[in-house]
Amino acid sequence: THFIRSMNNSGQVWAKKRKKYGLEDKNPTEEGLAALHTVLERDGHHLWRAALLYYATWKATQVSFSELFDDLGQFLDSEEDRWDYCLRAKRGLSDSSAPGGLSKDQMYLTGAMQILEERKTVDPCWLYCGKVSLADGKRLCQEQTARVADLKYPRFLLDVDRYRRLLDEIVVSNNLVDLVDGPEAAALATSDKKDASDKKDM
């Protein structure tokens, strides 16, 4: 994801003129894509790492390093893994025994959620026209500012319908319908699931 977006970016008019084209922070989209594509074709599609990074950085603002280490024990048995999450959440602090943390790692989940909200209409161009945010990618492609003729894409984006279906599966598998599509969509999904289960039992 990072490599292909970087390669496509080098041929765009904004490559060295981000300010001129009013481009916003690309990192939430960059890391959100990485989080989604890591689990895209994995059984279960679980976004547990992105979610745990978000939780750890949030919890770090309330507790010390050692308290965060103990708290993460409810999710992780491995002390080595817990140590790694604590280091990421507390990096850059002069006193890790005090509450506080680096919120940067929250962008894996927030970026993924932003992409999932657009999944039903998302165009590959928006995601891979360069190292830009989802909103900027959408704007640049729709305004025809982006050069799209020679863009490179990962193989799983060659079939856009299948890609969107996989994103749908990620939403359902991670119980995100309510957050991404709203309560009404969540209620409908629950009803459809119940109907399917009832038919199976008949």
Disulfide bonds with the S-S distance in Angstrom:
Cys125-Cys141 1.85
